[in-house]
Amino acid sequence: MKPQDYEVDISPLSEDDGGGYAAIVPELPGCRSDGETPHEALTNAYDAIACWIEAAVELGRPVPRPRRVAA
């Protein structure tokens, strides 16, 4: 499994929330990131996914398989 195998939802943040874009990974509870641009948010999300998986493995917790696996 690679971070890019997971779905990432990107949405704009309001100016009240600091602007930029939020990136949420629905399959990994609590896994989220943000960035100034959609591309930056996605790149940061991939890093967050890798960290999420690493932490889960270290703690002996299951890692959900991606719903869809990129070919």
C-alpha positions, 0 to 999 in steps of 0.5 A: 500500500502506498499513500497515493492508494488512499482517497483524499478529499480536498476542499477550500478553507474559509478565510476565517479558517485561515484560507488554503485547502483542507485534505481529509483521508476518509479511510484513516480516522483523524488523518488530515492535512492542509496546504496553500494550494490543492496540490500542496494539500494533496502532497501534505496529505500523502505525508500524513498518510505515511505517518498515520500508517507508520504510527498504526504499525508501531502501535500494533493497530490495523491499517485499513486497506484502500477502497481502491488501489491505483494500478 
